[in-house]
Amino acid sequence: MSASKSSLAALTLGAIGVVYGDIGTSCLYAFKEVFISGHVPITPDNVLGVLSLFFWTLTVVVSVKYVALIMRADNHGEGGLMALLALASLSVKDRPKARGLLVAAGVFGVALFFGDGIITPAVSVLSAVEGLEILTPSAKPYVVPISLAVLVLLFLVQRRGTGDIGKFFGPITVVWFISIAAMGVPPIVENPSVLKAVWPGYAIHFAIEHYGLAFITLGAVFLCTTGAEALYADMGHFGKKPIQIAWFGLVMPALMLNYFGQGALVLRDPSAAENPFFLLAPEWALLPIVALATMATVIASQALISGAFSATKQTIQLGFLPRLTVLHTSIKDTGQIYIPAINWMLLAGVILAVTLFGSSSALAAAYGISVSLVMCITTILTFYVIRYGWGYPLPLCIASTGFFFTVDIGFVASNSLKILQGGWFPLAFAFVLYLVMTTWKEGRRLMSAALRADSLDLRSFLESVFVSPPVRVEGTAVFLTSDVGTVPNALLHNLKHNKVLHQHNLFVTVRNHEVPWIGLDKRVEIEPLGHDCWQVVINYGFKNDPDVPKALAQIRSRGCVFEAMATSYFLSRDTVIPTIGSGMSAWREKLFAQMHRNASAAADFLNLPNNSVVELGSKIEI
């Protein structure tokens, strides 16, 4: 029992450090954005109305929607948009039109997530460093350079992994939440009437009395929920219970004390609306709070960057991105990975965002639209999971997700007012990435169709070959092929040029499935073809690490010969030739051909030994 409690405590501490960094630092800028524009007059009724909106937004969106509903829709224990997309698409696998629309929506949601990966580090670190302006106004010209220095350093250390510093994330973030709660208490004690804002009537009265202003304000209020997706996305790492304990036991109470403290401070001194978070701190504590806020925002950014690496790997496995170099930064934790191409892409985007917008307020306008759209897509996917995957009655499904969808649409509509002020930035990034992802998926489909059109049946081909068998040489040949039962181009080229066949031949197809994990008991399927030839299918989930030699080691116990030191791997290195025809538009075919050319080697992706790989080229027209 004590060991179980210890494990739960450790997981809860880890969840606080990884899951809640983003939503935990939103108090730096969310409340400020409501009043900084000057549209909302600072009156007791308005402040209480806004605080009530904050309280009920966190309650409805985070506590009820994500903790009570969305976290139930796990894909074999895994969460996140890719896991939910896989679950939803499987739920409607017999409805091709619905499946196509869901996949399109889910892929766009993933593209928006990468846009968040640019905005989150930029707005978080900027908002923390801006605390220096409260300490001394002369620091203003240095805010952007200091922020850029912190962010560049953060991305530069990614290749070293987070294993050594990750153990400090939880304790630092706990100190952060205790600190922001403590900062909020004195103004609340001085003016406890702000606690009346927990009554929803204040939010309703504000919305009715100032309906136009309330609609505009929703975009700023929504910022308090940024990072809520992490509760679901990191469920596989920590489990539901630690995430729930951390939220209700520390994170939400600390956030609400801080928000209510900011409200009480603004009521006492309306000029504090310029930066109420840092003005909560006593003068002697301001510099330590700026330093702690910077550490907290770096931790929040780190969690999102690591999430981007993980999402990229899953997206590659599901066939929406080309193979990229994936480096493991820990020998203990296979989930700790580093993808150089994604790291430098995010860094370039973050530098562009910071220099283009220059302040957390300007970036906050760009933030809400992408996050609210991701939440909206999550709600849609959840409906299809509980309706068609779990088989719940339609009225119940509409009632449970329809309410949240209405809330999501309200936030999307409010945030859409800020598209011209900066919301275009993550939307443009997401649209470009969506085009890239769908182009790769469609290109792979066209490529597979072209290969199948010219393919030969493997069994028939082997029978004809062994009528007059070629010279057999010692060892095992592994021929990688995308389609089961078809002749690999590499085999044709090997017979044509080398005129030999190995003593043992394995025709291997690697299949990626729409589930996170596939266990070793279902990893390998094998079928004898005669003449010491076997058809092998290796199955992986989208969170498994492909390792063909390790998987093939399992077939020894099934009557098949496999000696690693006497095995050669034959791959076909295909060159894509764009052609005018019924495929994609010309520019998309050229884009796919370029992506295919620049994709990392299949040998590296499948963990094949470099000194045992033979690549034979061929051309494919699409």
Secondary structure as GFF3:
##gff-version 3
##sequence-region A 1 622
A	DSSP	alpha_helix	2	18	.	.	.	ID=ss1
A	DSSP	alpha_helix	21	24	.	.	.	ID=ss2
A	DSSP	three_ten_helix	26	28	.	.	.	ID=ss3
A	DSSP	alpha_helix	30	35	.	.	.	ID=ss4
A	DSSP	alpha_helix	44	57	.	.	.	ID=ss5
A	DSSP	pi_helix	58	69	.	.	.	ID=ss6
A	DSSP	three_ten_helix	70	72	.	.	.	ID=ss7
A	DSSP	alpha_helix	81	91	.	.	.	ID=ss8
A	DSSP	alpha_helix	96	129	.	.	.	ID=ss9
A	DSSP	alpha_helix	131	135	.	.	.	ID=ss10
A	DSSP	three_ten_helix	137	142	.	.	.	ID=ss11
A	DSSP	alpha_helix	143	156	.	.	.	ID=ss12
A	DSSP	three_ten_helix	158	160	.	.	.	ID=ss13
A	DSSP	alpha_helix	163	190	.	.	.	ID=ss14
A	DSSP	three_ten_helix	192	198	.	.	.	ID=ss15
A	DSSP	alpha_helix	200	209	.	.	.	ID=ss16
A	DSSP	alpha_helix	211	221	.	.	.	ID=ss17
A	DSSP	three_ten_helix	222	225	.	.	.	ID=ss18
A	DSSP	alpha_helix	229	233	.	.	.	ID=ss19
A	DSSP	alpha_helix	235	238	.	.	.	ID=ss20
A	DSSP	alpha_helix	240	246	.	.	.	ID=ss21
A	DSSP	pi_helix	247	251	.	.	.	ID=ss22
A	DSSP	alpha_helix	252	268	.	.	.	ID=ss23
A	DSSP	three_ten_helix	270	274	.	.	.	ID=ss24
A	DSSP	alpha_helix	276	279	.	.	.	ID=ss25
A	DSSP	three_ten_helix	283	285	.	.	.	ID=ss26
A	DSSP	alpha_helix	286	317	.	.	.	ID=ss27
A	DSSP	beta_strand	327	328	.	.	.	ID=ss28
A	DSSP	beta_strand	337	338	.	.	.	ID=ss29
A	DSSP	alpha_helix	340	357	.	.	.	ID=ss30
A	DSSP	alpha_helix	360	384	.	.	.	ID=ss31
A	DSSP	pi_helix	385	389	.	.	.	ID=ss32
A	DSSP	alpha_helix	394	416	.	.	.	ID=ss33
A	DSSP	pi_helix	419	423	.	.	.	ID=ss34
A	DSSP	alpha_helix	424	453	.	.	.	ID=ss35
A	DSSP	alpha_helix	458	465	.	.	.	ID=ss36
A	DSSP	beta_strand	471	480	.	.	.	ID=ss37
A	DSSP	alpha_helix	489	497	.	.	.	ID=ss38
A	DSSP	beta_strand	500	512	.	.	.	ID=ss39
A	DSSP	three_ten_helix	520	522	.	.	.	ID=ss40
A	DSSP	beta_strand	524	530	.	.	.	ID=ss41
A	DSSP	beta_strand	533	540	.	.	.	ID=ss42
A	DSSP	alpha_helix	548	552	.	.	.	ID=ss43
A	DSSP	three_ten_helix	553	558	.	.	.	ID=ss44
A	DSSP	three_ten_helix	564	566	.	.	.	ID=ss45
A	DSSP	beta_strand	567	577	.	.	.	ID=ss46
A	DSSP	alpha_helix	586	598	.	.	.	ID=ss47
A	DSSP	alpha_helix	602	605	.	.	.	ID=ss48
A	DSSP	three_ten_helix	610	612	.	.	.	ID=ss49
A	DSSP	beta_strand	613	621	.	.	.	ID=ss50
###
